[in-house]
Amino acid sequence: MADEEIRPAVAADVPVVEDVIDAAFRPYIERIGRVPQPMEEDHAANVAAGKVFLTGEPVVGLVVVEAFEDHLFLDTIAVHPTAHGRGVGRRLLRFVDAHARALGLPEVRLYTNALMWENQKIYPKYGYELVERRPDGPYDRVHYRKRLL
């Protein structure tokens, strides 16, 4: 797993992007009482915009990122449940840091649903600090940032 590359998604990858996101987020529907936002995204548009990066053959993980003037926003990180415990998420988070640095951005920002408490245990282990918790439409979100000094 450590040698697998992380590559930009192409149009032919859209079905697998949808499959990995669906598999990763479907278990949360009942807990949060609605479809998680990543499942409702326009995956084809994100791929076309160069925001999606994949890993694995077959693909088992991905990130969706967007560069802003002062930070890289980690919109989605998804690991297929069949690949849990294999270091895929850790590798993707390291990639996000490296990608932000390559773009000259000083920090990574993200948020997670407050009911996805597993994420709230993971992100601080990788250097993310809690910024705030606030509602955003129908979602209760916990915001994090990681400064890349």
C-alpha positions as CSV (number, residue, x, y, z in Angstrom):
1,M,0.0,0.0,0.0
2,A,2.8,2.4,0.8
3,D,4.0,2.5,-2.8
4,E,0.6,3.1,-4.4
5,E,0.5,6.5,-6.1
6,I,-2.1,9.1,-5.6
7,R,-3.2,10.4,-9.0
8,P,-5.7,13.0,-10.3
9,A,-9.0,11.5,-11.3
10,V,-10.1,11.6,-14.9
11,A,-13.6,11.5,-16.5
12,A,-13.5,7.7,-16.7
13,D,-13.1,7.5,-12.9
14,V,-16.4,9.2,-12.1
15,P,-18.3,5.9,-11.4
16,V,-15.6,4.7,-9.0
17,V,-15.5,8.1,-7.3
18,E,-19.3,7.7,-6.8
19,D,-18.9,4.1,-5.6
20,V,-16.1,4.9,-3.0
21,I,-18.0,8.0,-1.6
22,D,-21.2,6.0,-1.4
23,A,-19.6,3.1,0.4
24,A,-17.7,5.4,2.8
25,F,-20.7,7.7,3.7
26,R,-23.7,5.4,3.4
27,P,-23.3,4.1,7.0
28,Y,-23.8,7.7,8.3
29,I,-27.2,8.3,6.8
30,E,-29.1,6.7,9.7
31,R,-26.9,8.3,12.3
32,I,-27.2,11.9,11.0
33,G,-30.7,11.5,9.7
34,R,-30.0,12.6,6.1
35,V,-27.7,11.9,3.2
36,P,-24.2,13.3,3.9
37,Q,-23.2,16.2,1.7
38,P,-20.4,14.3,-0.1
39,M,-22.9,11.9,-1.5
40,E,-24.8,14.7,-3.1
41,E,-21.9,16.5,-4.8
42,D,-21.5,16.7,-8.5
43,H,-18.6,14.2,-8.8
44,A,-18.2,14.7,-12.6
45,A,-17.8,18.4,-12.1
46,N,-15.3,18.0,-9.3
47,V,-13.3,15.6,-11.4
48,A,-13.4,17.9,-14.4
49,A,-12.2,20.8,-12.2
50,G,-9.2,18.8,-11.1
51,K,-10.3,18.6,-7.5
52,V,-10.3,14.8,-7.1
53,F,-7.3,12.5,-6.4
54,L,-7.5,8.8,-6.1
55,T,-5.4,5.9,-4.8
56,G,-5.4,2.2,-5.2
57,E,-5.8,-0.3,-8.0
58,P,-8.7,-0.9,-7.8
59,V,-9.4,2.6,-6.3
60,V,-10.0,2.4,-2.5
61,G,-9.6,6.0,-1.4
62,L,-9.9,9.5,-2.6
63,V,-9.8,13.2,-1.6
64,V,-11.6,16.1,-3.0
65,V,-9.7,19.4,-2.4
66,E,-10.1,23.0,-3.5
67,A,-7.4,25.7,-3.4
68,F,-8.2,29.1,-2.1
69,E,-5.9,32.1,-1.7
70,D,-4.9,31.4,1.8
71,H,-5.6,27.6,2.3
72,L,-6.4,24.3,0.8
73,F,-9.9,23.1,1.6
74,L,-10.2,19.3,2.2
75,D,-13.8,18.9,1.0
76,T,-14.0,15.1,1.2
77,I,-11.8,12.2,2.2
78,A,-13.3,8.8,1.6
79,V,-11.8,5.3,2.1
80,H,-13.8,2.3,1.0
81,P,-14.7,0.2,4.0
82,T,-12.9,-2.8,2.5
83,A,-9.7,-0.9,2.8
84,H,-10.1,0.3,6.4
85,G,-7.0,-0.2,8.6
86,R,-4.6,-0.3,5.7
87,G,-3.2,3.2,6.1
88,V,-5.1,4.7,3.1
89,G,-6.6,7.6,5.0
90,R,-3.2,8.4,6.6
91,R,-1.6,8.4,3.1
92,L,-4.3,10.6,1.7
93,L,-3.9,13.1,4.6
94,R,-0.2,13.3,3.9
95,F,-0.9,13.9,0.3
96,V,-3.2,16.8,1.1
97,D,-0.4,18.4,3.2
98,A,2.1,17.9,0.4
99,H,-0.3,19.3,-2.2
100,A,-1.0,22.4,-0.1
101,R,2.7,23.0,0.3
102,A,3.3,22.5,-3.4
103,L,0.7,25.2,-4.1
104,G,2.4,27.5,-1.5
105,L,-0.6,27.4,0.8
106,P,0.1,27.8,4.6
107,E,-2.8,25.7,5.9
108,V,-5.4,23.0,5.3
109,R,-9.0,23.5,6.4
110,L,-11.8,21.0,6.7
111,Y,-15.0,20.3,8.5
112,T,-16.9,17.2,9.5
113,N,-20.4,16.5,10.6
114,A,-20.6,16.6,14.4
115,L,-22.2,13.2,14.4
116,M,-19.3,11.6,12.6
117,W,-17.4,11.4,15.9
118,E,-14.8,9.0,14.6
119,N,-13.4,11.8,12.5
120,Q,-13.2,14.1,15.5
121,K,-10.8,11.5,17.0
122,I,-8.7,11.1,13.8
123,Y,-8.0,14.7,12.7
124,P,-6.3,15.9,15.9
125,K,-3.9,12.9,15.6
126,Y,-2.7,14.4,12.3
127,G,-2.1,17.9,13.5
128,Y,-5.5,19.4,12.9
129,E,-6.8,21.8,15.6
130,L,-10.4,22.5,16.4
131,V,-11.5,25.9,15.2
132,E,-15.3,25.9,15.9
133,R,-18.5,24.1,15.8
134,R,-21.5,25.7,14.0
135,P,-24.6,24.8,12.1
136,D,-24.5,25.1,8.4
137,G,-28.0,24.7,6.9
138,P,-29.2,21.2,8.0
139,Y,-25.7,20.1,9.1
140,D,-23.9,20.6,12.5
141,R,-20.3,21.0,11.5
142,V,-17.0,20.9,13.4
143,H,-14.3,22.9,11.6
144,Y,-10.6,22.2,11.8
145,R,-7.4,23.6,10.4
146,K,-3.8,22.5,10.1
147,R,-1.1,25.0,9.8
148,L,1.8,24.0,7.5
149,L,4.7,26.0,8.8
